[in-house]
């Protein structure tokens, strides 16, 4: 066997198992960190989606009120607008 083959055999027999044994905790730690980061990102996305949903709901309520004001011919528009301005949003 030539020198390169001997070095390759030694690496496969000794080096590769050593790298795998000592590298496993580092890989596990990296994977745990990645999972935690993804979980935080998921929570942030869920929170942002909830905020958007609440905001959309408020906008839809306001549009319904405006539609009612425009389509209801029996009310005076300016009086209705003034009453709605004084009303709390929620």
KOLRO-253765 format. One record per residue (C-alpha): x negated, y negated, z negated; residue in three letters. Coordinates in steps of 0.001 Angstrom, whole numbers, plus 524288, in hexadecimal, padded with zeros to 5 digits. Example, Ala and Ser with C-alpha at 12.3 -4.5 7.8 and 13.67 -1.06 7.14 Angstrom:
<atoms>
7CFF4811947E188ala7CA9A804247E41Cser
</atoms>
This chain:
<atoms>
800008000080000unk7FB2E7F295802F8unk7FB077E7627F93Cunk807827E0FA7FE1Funk80F367ED9B7FC8Aunk809F97EF4C7EE9Cunk80DD17E1717EAFCunk81B467E3967F0C5unk81D327F0407E930unk818C97E9D47DC7Eunk822077DE847DEDDunk82D7C7E7A47E1A3unk82AA77F07E7D5F6unk826C97E6297CBEFunk829C97D8857D0C4unk837767DA0E7D61Aunk83D2F7E0767C9DBunk8365E7D6437C16Dunk83BF67CB1B7C969unk849827D1207C8FDunk849117D3917BA52unk844447C60A7B6BBunk84BE67BF117C158unk858FE7C4C17BD6Bunk85B057BBB97B196unk857B37AFE97B9E8unk861647B3F77C454unk86BD27B6AF7B9F9unk869817A9557B3DAunk86A8F7A2B07C113unk877417A9FE7C402unk87D027A6377B6C1unk87980798057B922unk87FBA7987B7C691unk88C4079E897C118unk88D3B793FD7B6A3unk88B2A7894F7C0BAunk895CA78F0C7C96Dunk89F1D78FF67BDE8unk89CDF781A07BA8Bunk89F0E77DC97C8B9unk8ABA1785CC7C8EFunk8B09777EFE7BCB2unk8AD5A771AC7C247unk8B45F774E37CEFBunk8C0657799E7C786unk8C08F76D357BF63unk8BF55764B37CB69unk8CA5E76C3B7D217unk8D30C76A057C62Bunk8D00175B7D7C678unk8D36775ACA7D4F3unk8E01D762177D286unk8E3FD758AD7C7A5unk8E07E74D007D00Bunk8E856752617DB7Funk8F3FF754B37D294unk8F3A0746827CDF9unk8F2D4741C97DC03unk8FE4374A667DFF6unk9066D744E07D4C8unk9035F737177D919unk906E973A327E73Aunk913E3740147E2C5unk916EF733B17DB24unk9139072B3E7E6D2unk91BEB733B27EFC0unk9273B732937E644unk925AF723C57E5C2unk9254A722A07F488unk9309C72BCA7F72Dunk939AB727B47EC09unk9416371C677F1A0unk9490C719AA7E51Dunk93D5C714DA7DD27unk9363A7082C7DDF4unk9287770B837E1DAunk9218E701057D9FFunk92891704AD7CD48unk9254F712FF7CF26unk916F7710027D1CEunk9160B707B77C587unk91C27712767BD38unk912CA71C847C2C2unk906FE713E37C00Cunk90A877135B7B1A7unk90C6C7221B7B0E5unk9009472A267AC35unk8FB2A734237B5D3unk8FAA573F617ABE6unk
</atoms>
